[in-house]
Every structure is written in structure tokens, then in C-alpha cells.
């Protein structure tokens, strides 16, 4: 039932006897009161004084309509209870009769589930004009020098240095040892610099630092090292997390694996700064929860960086028996257990998780169409398919026949690597269809014939701004944290923002679904596309047809299957050579699970080769060529 799956970040209204106390505005004569919820509505000349007590009449996100109970200020109006993570008003009696008993994020989650069940349309709320302190003044992007690609010799020399970061001007920690040795004074200065820690508070102790494993069953990811940090503050504060999470680069000298990853991630592309900038600039813009940012910095000369955010309190996982996880009873709003990358069998309800992720991708893209991220990306360029054809397609030059031959040969070579792996090297991990020689031969012939037109398909996916929006590059289950609300509906928060960008969003669907098994896709692919279309429109995005989105999704599947094959030699054999595969019994074998790239690349290929046989992709392509795609096909007749 799609309507029981996760829903929107909307806001809930209703009468309440909850009493709030004004704690902000002490240095400005009180806090601002407006006539309406809209932040552009008329402001009252009189401010609501600090220490006033008010009754909640309506709570919509961080906007509160109140009635004055005691103190000084307008008798009624709208205020913001929080700006940039700082409380302006706090509850005196929570929903359970205790101070602060219901965190704001729970109220917002409860509200958006209710709005989803009622199918109320909604547009993104107005952005609070008071930006986080770190965004006041110089734009963080302007502080960042151009990306610098270091060679091995330069990386050996520079990565050992500790130079000041471009965002804070401070020297910053970027190793597990430094996370501990820099001590409380560094955390205090860093958090003050970012406006995370009030000036009248400070860190008194670094209680512990625990670097997380980067291999094995519970590997914490491959893009960098991760660690848990536990701090103590001089003044306990419900808005400050004592349990934090840090991400920092691989050490070039720690191992051959570390050296390889450091060069791949820090020099091949500018992924590290992209993740930091997204947290710094967009935390307050997203229509869902992301981990609260405490500090982030990077130095271009060394490629060192650090990201420090709140630690997500993932729940306890049930026992795993024969590849199935025991489902434990959960309280409402308890964060579900962490799921590792390409370990979907650890999800207690995988379909609901994917509907939640597609819902949030829809919200993300729709908010972009409403101008939510213009301060980060610049205004979105709107265009129609006809305009795209005139400016991008009809101006293309003819290509030489040799180009077509080169593309087909490259595709064939790539597919052969994957097919050989499935048939001769590791058949024990593939399904019957995924290692069927005749089916794989047919797949190779079909994909090879389609390969010269993969670029044309990518053009087609971007042919209207209706199908373009801000997207998370890799929104798999391991990059989300989830919880059930009071009614048993699933809500979600998201992290790992290194690939946040505007793109034809159907391309990002593959990043989300590459870990999903063929049975799930077979049963739910149309439902997922419908969820996206419905939520995209309901949140203010253009109305698009499910069949159009499904066509675009299907058209990119052949190139996805081809791409999955290239990683056999590039990553899989590097971690587990051909001659060792006979010792692996299945995808649940410890050796398969514990080797990061073997698990990730191997699972993708297993799923891709199985699912290719479940849909008539070549027929879909041929029909597209004769119809909607005819204007996009490259001409390989140049002399």
C-alpha cells in the first residue's frame, strides 16, 4: 500500500494547552512577532519580551501562533521558536507533561505523516531570513580556492602537513589521533567559530574517540575514515549533542588500500569540498532532517578535510540468521538499525525504505523548482523539450562511422568481463538467469547494439527542466536513517552529501536502486515511479506522467548493466583475485561481505544481470528509436 509508505515534511496545526517560555531576544528588546505564519507578513511594532510565557495555539514547523499568558508584548501573533539551531522559545510543559518532552523533529515528523495521510498539497515554507552564523558575511564558496589535483609525490609531502582551513582559518584535526589530542580547547574554538556552541559555553572534556572499521561486515564506508566522538560541555544543553560523528580522509601512508582511496577520492574529483559545502550552506534548506553540523573545513594544498556532525543513535539490530534479520519491536521515533551498503537483507521492510527514499528525492527536486537552493546553485534554468531540441540536439554534428565501432567494441569488452565473472569465476553467487550463457549472450548482443546511442539517451533524460532537479547522488539505504511514527509510517533523514547537484533525476534512481534485488524491483518499480510523480507534484514540482518517468528509467538500464561489468577488473579482482573465488560459497560468505568493493561491486552486478532478463529493454529501446527518441539519435555518417 503506497499510501502507508513515508511521506512529506509538512507542518501540523491544532489547539494545544502547551505553554512556552521566551528565552531569546534578551539583547534586542524581545523577539519579532508577525501577523501571520509567512515570514513576509507584517511585523508588529512591539516585540515579545524575554521570559514571557505564551500558550501554543498552532505550531507549524518552527513557526508558532501564540496567546500571551504573562509578560510583555503583543497579545497574539506568530513567532519563530528557533532560528539557525538557536532556541527563541522553549516548552515549559511538553506533550507528556515534562519540559521539552517532545523534540521539534518529532513534531515535524508527526505533522508530515498526518499531511501525507490526508493528501494535503504543500509548498516549501519560507526560508528564515536570519541565516546560520557561518553563512553571514562572506559566502563559504568564495573562501574556497580552486580544486587542486595532487600527484603521488605531492600527496606524500603535503598530506602530512596541518595547514589552516579555508572556511575557519584554523588548523583542524584530520586523523583519529588528532581527534583526541587537539583537546577541548580546539573543539570550543571550532564550534564557536561555526556558531554551533554558544559563546558562554565551552567543551570541558573529550571523553572518547573511536575510529570505525573500514572493512568487514560493519564497515563504515569507503569514501573516508569515520569516528565517534564523545564530548562534555560546561553547561549541559538539550540543543548540543555530546555524541558526535567525524569524517576525515584516508591516510596516504596507512596501507596500499589507503593510498589508492586517498588518490581516487581526493585527487580525481572535488567530492570532499562538495560534501562540506552542502552541510555548511544547505542544512537549513532541506525539507527533511540531516545530521546537525558542528564544524567542517578543508585545505586545498593538503587535501585534508574534516566534517563533524551529530551522531545518529541507530537502534539495536536483531539477529541475522541465513541472511534474514530478526525484526525487533520498535518504539515510535526510535531510529532503526544501521544498514550497511549493499546489505539490503538487513532492512526489516525494504520496500517501505525505498518508497521513503523516493519520496525524499521527489521533495528534494520539487524544492529546487520552488527556488529553495538558488542561493547554492543559482537560479534554475527552465526550458521545454522543443527549446532543448533547438539548442542542444539540432546543432550537433555528424559522427564518423568509426566512432560507432569504437563504442560498440568498448561496450563488448566491458560486458565480456562481467559475463566471464558470472559464468566462469563466481557462478555460485549469481542467480540461474544471471549466469545463463544463452541469456547473457543475448544481453551482450542487445546492449552492444544500443551502446552507440547511450549518449543520446542521456540527452533525452535531460530534455526538459521538468525532469531535472537537485539530487543526492547516492541515496541508498545506508545513507539514510529511518524511524516509524505513531501510526507505523516510515520517515527518514539523509546524510552523505558529496554528490549534491542538479541533474536529470532519473539518473540518480540507479544510484538509489543499485543495491535493491531483482524481486523488489520487479514488484515495485512502477510504484516507486508513481510515488515520485505524486510527491513531486504535491510538493510544488511540475506534474509529470508515471509512464514517461518509467520509460526514462528503463532506457538507462542497459548502460547501467554495462557499467556494472567494468568494476570486475577495476575493483573486484583487486580485492579478491580470480584464483580465490572458488573459496567463496555465496553472497553471505564472510569473505564476500567483509571485502568492501567485492560486496558493493559484486552485489550490483548480480542484481543487474538478473534484472536485465525481467524486462524487454531492447524492445523498449527500439520503440523509443521509432518514436520519442527519433529526434535524438546520433548520425554516424560523417566522412
C-alpha positions in Angstrom: 0.0 0.0 0.0 1.8 3.1 -1.2 -0.2 5.4 1.0 1.2 3.6 4.1 4.7 4.5 2.9 6.7 7.5 4.1 5.6 11.0 3.3 6.1 14.7 3.4 7.8 17.2 5.6 4.7 19.3 6.1 3.5 21.1 9.2 0.8 20.3 11.7 -1.7 22.7 13.3 -4.1 22.4 16.2 -5.1 23.9 19.5 -3.0 23.0 22.5 -2.6 23.9 26.1 1.2 23.7 25.9 2.9 26.6 27.5 6.2 28.1 26.1 8.7 30.5 27.6 10.5 33.1 25.6 14.3 32.6 26.0 15.6 34.7 23.1 15.7 38.4 22.4 17.4 39.5 25.6 19.8 41.8 23.7 17.2 43.2 21.3 14.2 44.0 23.4 12.4 40.8 22.7 11.7 38.6 19.7 10.0 39.6 16.5 6.2 38.9 16.2 4.4 38.8 12.8 0.7 38.9 11.9 0.9 35.6 10.0 2.9 32.4 9.5 4.5 33.8 6.4 7.9 35.4 7.2 6.9 38.3 4.9 3.7 39.1 6.7 3.6 42.4 8.6 5.8 42.7 11.7 4.4 44.0 15.0 6.0 47.2 16.3 6.1 45.7 19.7 8.4 42.7 20.4 7.6 39.8 22.7 9.8 40.2 25.8 12.2 37.6 27.1 10.8 35.5 29.9 7.2 36.0 28.7 5.0 32.8 28.9 2.7 32.1 26.0 0.1 29.5 25.1 0.6 27.5 21.9 -2.4 28.0 19.5 -0.8 26.5 16.4 2.6 25.0 15.6 3.8 24.8 12.0 7.4 23.7 11.9 9.4 26.3 13.8 6.5 28.9 13.4 4.3 29.2 16.5 1.0 31.1 16.8 0.6 32.1 20.4 -1.6 33.8 23.0 0.2 35.8 25.7 -0.2 34.4 29.3 2.3 36.5 31.2 5.0 39.0 30.3 5.1 41.9 27.8 4.4 42.0 24.1 1.6 41.6 21.5 -1.4 39.5 22.9 -1.3 37.2 19.8 0.8 36.6 16.8 3.3 34.4 15.1 7.0 33.9 16.2 9.9 31.6 15.3 10.7 29.3 18.2 14.1 28.5 16.7 16.5 30.2 14.3 19.7 28.6 13.0 19.6 26.0 15.7 19.2 28.5 18.5 16.1 28.4 20.6 14.0 31.6 20.9 11.3 29.9 22.9 11.1 26.6 24.8 8.3 24.4 26.1 7.5 24.5 29.8 5.1 21.6 29.6 5.7 19.0 26.8 3.1 16.6 25.5 3.9 14.2 28.3 3.8 16.8 30.9 7.6 17.2 31.2 9.8 20.1 30.0 10.9 19.5 26.4 9.4 16.0 26.3 8.7 16.2 22.6 11.6 17.3 20.4 10.8 19.5 17.5 11.9 16.9 14.9 9.3 14.5 16.3 6.5 17.1 16.0 7.6 17.8 12.4 7.7 14.1 11.5 4.3 13.6 13.1 2.9 16.5 11.2 4.2 15.5 7.8 2.8 12.0 8.2 -0.6 13.4 9.0 -0.4 15.7 6.0 0.5 12.7 3.8 -2.3 10.6 5.0 -4.7 13.5 4.3 -3.1 14.1 0.9 -2.7 17.8 1.5 -0.7 19.6 -1.2 2.0 21.9 0.1 4.7 24.2 -1.0 8.0 24.7 0.9 7.8 27.0 3.8 9.5 30.4 3.6 13.2 30.4 4.4 14.0 32.1 7.7 15.9 35.3 6.7 18.3 35.0 9.6 20.9 32.6 8.2 23.2 30.4 10.4 26.1 32.5 11.7 28.5 30.7 9.5 26.7 32.0 6.4 26.5 35.6 7.5 29.2 37.6 5.7 31.4 36.0 3.1 29.9 33.2 1.1 31.8 30.0 2.0 32.2 29.2 -1.7 34.2 32.4 -2.1 36.6 31.3 0.6 37.5 28.2 -1.2 40.4 28.2 -3.8 40.1 26.2 -7.0 40.4 22.4 -6.8 44.0 21.2 -6.8 44.9 17.7 -8.2 48.0 16.4 -6.4 50.2 13.7 -7.8 51.7 10.9 -5.6 54.8 12.9 -4.8 52.8 16.0 -3.8 50.4 13.9 -1.8 53.2 12.2 0.2 54.6 15.6 1.1 51.5 17.7 1.6 49.1 15.4 3.3 51.3 15.2 6.3 51.0 18.9 6.9 48.4 20.6 9.1 47.6 23.9 7.4 44.7 26.2 8.2 41.3 25.5 6.7 39.8 27.8 4.2 36.4 28.2 5.9 37.5 28.8 9.5 41.1 29.9 9.2 42.0 27.4 11.9 44.3 24.4 11.8 42.0 21.5 12.0 42.1 17.8 13.0 42.1 15.2 10.3 43.3 12.0 11.9 41.9 9.7 14.7 44.9 10.7 16.9 44.2 14.4 16.4 40.5 14.0 17.2 41.7 13.2 20.7 44.9 15.1 21.0 43.7 18.5 19.9 41.7 18.6 23.1 38.7 20.5 24.5 40.1 24.0 23.6 40.2 23.2 19.9 36.6 21.9 19.9 35.5 25.0 21.8 37.2 27.4 19.4 36.0 25.4 16.3 32.3 25.3 17.5 32.4 28.9 18.5 33.8 29.8 15.0 30.9 27.9 13.3 28.3 29.3 15.7 27.4 25.8 16.9 28.3 26.4 20.5 27.1 29.5 22.4 29.8 31.9 23.4 29.0 31.4 27.1 29.6 27.6 26.9 32.7 25.5 26.2 33.9 21.9 25.8 35.4 20.7 29.0 36.5 17.2 28.0 37.0 14.8 25.1 35.7 11.7 26.7 36.4 9.2 23.9 37.3 8.8 20.2 36.5 5.6 18.4 37.6 5.1 14.8 35.1 2.9 12.9 36.1 -0.1 10.9 36.6 0.4 7.1 36.4 -3.3 6.3 34.4 -6.2 7.5 30.7 -6.8 8.0 30.1 -3.4 9.7 32.5 -1.3 7.5 31.5 2.3 7.8 32.0 3.2 4.1 34.8 3.7 1.6 34.9 7.4 1.0 37.0 8.2 4.1 37.6 7.3 7.7 34.8 7.8 10.2 34.9 8.1 14.0 32.6 8.6 17.0 33.5 11.4 19.4 32.1 11.9 22.9 32.4 15.4 24.5 31.4 17.1 27.7 30.2 20.7 27.9 30.5 23.1 30.8 26.7 23.8 30.5 24.6 20.8 29.5 22.3 22.0 26.7 19.5 19.9 25.0 20.5 21.6 21.7 24.1 20.3 22.0 25.0 16.7 21.2 27.6 15.1 23.3 27.8 12.2 20.9 29.3 13.3 17.6 30.4 11.8 14.3 33.5 12.8 12.3 34.6 12.0 8.7 38.1 12.6 7.5 40.4 11.4 4.7 42.2 8.1 4.3 45.9 8.3 5.4 48.1 8.0 2.3 50.7 6.1 4.3 48.5 3.7 6.2 48.2 0.9 3.6 48.1 0.3 -0.2 44.3 0.5 0.1 44.5 3.8 2.0 46.9 5.2 -0.7 44.6 4.1 -3.5 41.5 5.5 -1.9 43.2 8.8 -1.0 44.3 9.4 -4.5 40.9 8.3 -6.0 38.7 10.4 -3.7 40.9 13.5 -3.0 42.5 14.0 -6.4 40.3 12.5 -9.1 37.4 14.9 -8.4 36.3 17.6 -6.0 34.0 15.4 -3.9 35.3 16.3 -0.4 34.6 20.0 -0.6 31.2 19.4 -2.2 30.1 17.4 0.9 31.3 20.1 3.3 29.8 23.0 1.4 26.4 21.2 1.2 26.3 20.8 5.0 27.6 24.3 5.6 25.2 26.0 3.1 22.1 23.8 2.9 21.5 22.3 6.3 18.7 24.8 6.9 17.2 24.4 3.4 16.4 20.7 3.1 12.8 19.5 3.6 13.9 16.7 5.9 16.3 16.0 8.7 20.1 15.8 8.1 22.7 15.5 10.9 23.3 18.8 12.7 26.6 20.3 11.6 29.1 21.3 14.2 32.3 22.0 12.1 33.7 21.5 8.7 36.9 22.6 6.9 39.3 21.7 4.2 42.7 22.8 2.8 43.3 22.6 -0.9 47.1 22.4 -0.6 47.0 19.3 1.5 43.6 17.9 0.5 42.9 17.3 4.2 39.4 17.9 5.5 37.1 17.1 8.4 33.3 17.0 8.9 31.8 16.9 12.4 28.1 16.4 12.8 25.7 14.9 15.4 25.9 11.1 15.8 22.7 9.4 14.8 21.6 7.0 17.6 20.9 3.9 15.4 18.9 1.2 17.1 19.9 -2.3 18.0 19.8 -4.8 15.2 18.2 -8.2 15.5 20.0 -11.5 15.0 20.9 -12.4 11.4 20.0 -16.0 10.5 20.5 -17.3 7.0 20.6 -13.8 5.5 17.5 -12.6 7.2 17.4 -10.2 10.1 15.2 -10.7 13.1 12.6 -8.0 13.4 12.5 -6.5 16.9 9.7 -4.4 18.5 10.4 -0.7 18.0 9.1 2.4 19.7 7.7 5.3 17.7 10.5 7.6 16.6 13.2 5.2 17.6 15.9 5.2 14.9 16.1 1.9 13.1 19.3 -0.1 13.0 22.0 1.0 10.5 22.1 -0.8 7.2 25.4 -1.3 5.5 25.9 -0.5 1.8 24.6 -3.3 -0.3 23.2 -5.2 2.7 19.5 -4.8 2.0 18.8 -8.1 3.7 19.4 -6.2 7.0 16.4 -4.0 6.3 13.3 -5.0 8.2 11.0 -3.7 5.5 13.0 -3.0 2.3 10.1 -1.9 0.1 8.9 0.8 2.6 12.5 2.0 2.9 12.8 2.6 -0.9 9.4 4.3 -1.0 10.7 6.6 1.7 13.8 7.4 -0.3 11.9 8.0 -3.5 9.6 10.3 -1.6 12.5 12.4 -0.4 14.2 12.5 -3.8 10.9 13.9 -5.1 10.8 16.5 -2.3 14.4 17.5 -3.0 13.8 18.0 -6.7 10.5 19.8 -6.1 12.0 22.3 -3.6 14.6 23.1 -6.3 11.8 24.1 -8.7 10.5 26.4 -5.9 13.8 28.2 -5.7 14.9 26.6 -2.4 18.5 26.1 -3.4 19.1 29.1 -5.6 21.5 30.5 -3.1 23.6 27.4 -3.5 23.2 26.5 -7.2 22.0 29.8 -8.7 18.5 30.1 -10.3 17.3 27.0 -12.1 17.1 27.4 -15.9 13.6 26.4 -17.0 13.2 25.0 -20.6 10.9 22.9 -22.7 11.7 19.9 -24.9 11.3 22.0 -28.0 13.8 24.5 -26.7 16.2 21.7 -25.8 15.9 20.2 -29.3 16.7 23.5 -31.0 19.7 24.4 -28.8 21.2 21.1 -27.9 20.2 18.4 -30.5 19.8 20.1 -33.8 23.1 21.8 -33.5 25.1 18.6 -33.2 27.5 17.5 -35.9 27.5 14.1 -37.6 29.8 11.5 -36.2 32.2 9.2 -38.2 31.2 5.5 -38.5 34.4 4.6 -36.7 33.1 6.3 -33.6 30.1 3.9 -33.6 32.5 0.9 -34.0 34.7 2.1 -31.1 31.7 2.5 -28.8 30.5 -1.0 -29.6 33.9 -2.6 -29.1 34.4 -0.9 -25.8 31.0 -2.0 -24.6 31.6 -5.6 -25.8 34.9 -5.8 -23.9 33.3 -4.4 -20.8 30.4 -6.9 -20.9 32.7 -9.8 -21.5 34.5 -9.2 -18.3 31.2 -9.3 -16.3 29.9 -12.3 -18.2 33.1 -14.3 -17.7 32.9 -13.4 -14.0 29.3 -14.7 -13.7 29.8 -17.8 -15.8 33.4 -19.0 -15.1 34.7 -17.3 -12.0 31.9 -16.8 -9.4 28.8 -18.6 -10.7 28.0 -19.6 -7.1 26.8 -16.0 -6.2 24.7 -15.5 -9.3 21.1 -16.5 -10.0 20.2 -19.1 -12.6 19.2 -16.3 -15.1 22.2 -14.2 -14.1 24.7 -16.9 -15.3 22.7 -18.4 -18.1 25.1 -18.4 -21.1 22.4 -18.0 -23.7 20.6 -15.2 -21.9 23.9 -13.4 -21.3 24.9 -13.8 -25.0 21.6 -12.2 -26.0 22.1 -9.5 -23.4 25.6 -8.7 -24.8 24.3 -8.5 -28.4 21.5 -6.2 -27.4 23.5 -3.9 -25.2 26.4 -3.7 -27.7 24.0 -2.6 -30.4 22.5 0.0 -28.1 25.8 1.4 -26.8 26.4 4.0 -29.6 23.2 5.7 -28.5 23.8 5.8 -24.8 24.8 9.5 -25.0 21.6 10.2 -27.0 19.6 8.6 -24.2 21.4 10.7 -21.6 20.4 13.8 -23.7 16.8 12.6 -23.8 16.8 12.3 -20.0 17.7 16.0 -19.7 15.4 17.2 -22.5 13.0 19.3 -20.2 13.7 21.1 -16.9 10.6 19.3 -15.6 12.8 16.2 -15.3 15.8 18.0 -13.7 16.2 18.9 -10.1 18.6 18.9 -7.1 19.5 15.3 -6.3 21.5 13.3 -3.8 24.0 11.3 -5.9 23.8 8.0 -4.0 20.7 7.8 -1.8 20.9 4.2 -0.9 19.6 2.8 2.4 23.0 3.2 4.1 22.9 6.9 3.6 19.6 7.4 5.4 18.3 7.0 9.0 14.7 6.0 9.5 12.0 5.8 12.1 8.3 4.8 12.4 5.8 7.4 13.5 2.8 6.8 15.8 0.8 5.3 13.0 3.5 2.9 11.8 4.5 5.0 8.8 8.2 5.4 7.9 10.0 8.7 7.9 13.6 9.4 7.0 16.7 11.6 7.4 19.6 11.8 5.0 23.4 12.2 5.1 26.5 11.8 2.9 26.1 14.8 0.6 29.3 14.6 -1.6 27.3 14.4 -4.8 24.6 17.0 -4.2 23.9 18.6 -7.6 21.2 19.4 -10.2 20.8 16.6 -12.6 18.2 14.7 -14.6 16.8 12.9 -11.6 16.1 9.6 -13.1 19.9 9.1 -13.4 20.0 9.2 -9.6 17.4 6.5 -9.3 20.1 4.0 -10.3 22.4 5.1 -7.5 19.5 4.6 -5.1 18.3 1.2 -6.5 21.7 -0.4 -7.4 21.5 -2.4 -4.1 17.9 -3.5 -4.5 17.4 -7.1 -5.5 15.5 -8.1 -8.7 12.4 -9.3 -6.9 11.9 -5.9 -5.2 12.4 -4.0 -8.4 10.1 -6.4 -10.2 7.3 -5.8 -7.7 7.7 -2.1 -7.0 9.4 -0.2 -9.8 6.2 1.3 -11.2 5.0 2.0 -7.6 8.3 3.8 -6.9 7.9 5.9 -10.0 4.3 6.7 -9.1 5.4 7.7 -5.6 8.0 10.1 -7.1 5.5 11.7 -9.5 2.8 12.2 -6.9 5.1 13.7 -4.3 7.0 15.7 -6.8 3.7 17.5 -7.8 2.3 17.7 -4.3 5.4 19.5 -3.1 5.3 22.1 -5.8 7.2 20.4 -8.7 5.9 20.0 -12.3 3.3 17.4 -13.0 4.9 14.5 -14.9 3.4 11.2 -16.1 4.3 7.9 -14.5 4.7 6.3 -17.9 7.2 9.0 -19.0 9.3 8.6 -15.9 9.2 4.8 -16.2 10.4 5.0 -19.8 13.3 7.1 -18.9 14.2 4.7 -16.1 14.1 1.7 -18.4 16.1 3.4 -21.1 19.2 3.8 -18.9 19.1 0.2 -17.6 21.3 -1.2 -20.4 24.1 1.3 -19.8 23.8 0.6 -16.1 24.3 -3.1 -16.7 27.3 -2.4 -18.9 28.8 -0.1 -16.3 28.3 -2.8 -13.6 30.7 -5.0 -15.6 33.6 -2.6 -15.7 34.2 -2.9 -12.0 35.1 -6.6 -12.1 38.7 -5.9 -13.0 39.0 -2.4 -11.6 37.8 -3.3 -8.1 36.6 -6.9 -7.5 39.8 -8.7 -8.6 41.9 -6.1 -6.9 40.5 -7.2 -3.5 39.8 -10.8 -4.4 41.8 -12.2 -7.3 40.3 -14.7 -9.7 42.0 -17.7 -8.1 40.5 -17.1 -4.7 36.8 -17.0 -5.8 36.4 -20.8 -5.5 36.6 -20.4 -1.8 33.6 -18.1 -1.6 30.3 -20.1 -1.3 27.7 -17.3 -1.6 26.9 -13.6 -1.2 26.6 -14.3 2.6 30.1 -15.7 2.8 32.3 -13.7 5.2 34.9 -13.1 2.6 32.3 -11.6 0.2 30.7 -9.5 2.8 33.8 -8.3 4.5 35.6 -7.0 1.4 34.2 -3.6 0.7 34.4 -3.5 -3.1 33.7 -7.2 -3.5 30.4 -6.7 -1.7 29.4 -3.4 -3.4 30.5 -4.1 -6.9 29.6 -7.8 -6.8 26.1 -7.2 -5.5 25.4 -4.6 -8.2 26.5 -7.0 -10.9 24.4 -9.9 -9.5 21.3 -7.7 -9.4 21.9 -6.1 -12.8 22.4 -9.4 -14.7 19.3 -11.0 -13.0 17.1 -8.0 -13.6 18.0 -7.4 -17.2 16.2 -10.6 -18.1 13.0 -9.4 -16.5 12.2 -6.5 -18.8 12.3 -6.2 -22.6 14.9 -3.5 -22.6 15.9 -3.9 -26.2 12.3 -3.7 -27.4 11.8 -0.6 -25.3 14.8 0.9 -26.9 13.7 0.1 -30.4 10.2 1.6 -29.8 11.9 4.7 -28.4 14.1 5.0 -31.5 11.0 4.9 -33.7 9.0 7.3 -31.6 10.0 9.8 -28.9 13.7 9.2 -29.4 13.9 9.6 -33.1 15.0 13.2 -33.0 17.8 12.4 -30.5 19.7 9.6 -32.4 23.2 10.4 -33.5 24.1 10.4 -37.2 27.2 8.2 -37.8 27.6 9.1 -41.5 30.2 11.8 -41.4 33.0 11.4 -43.9 
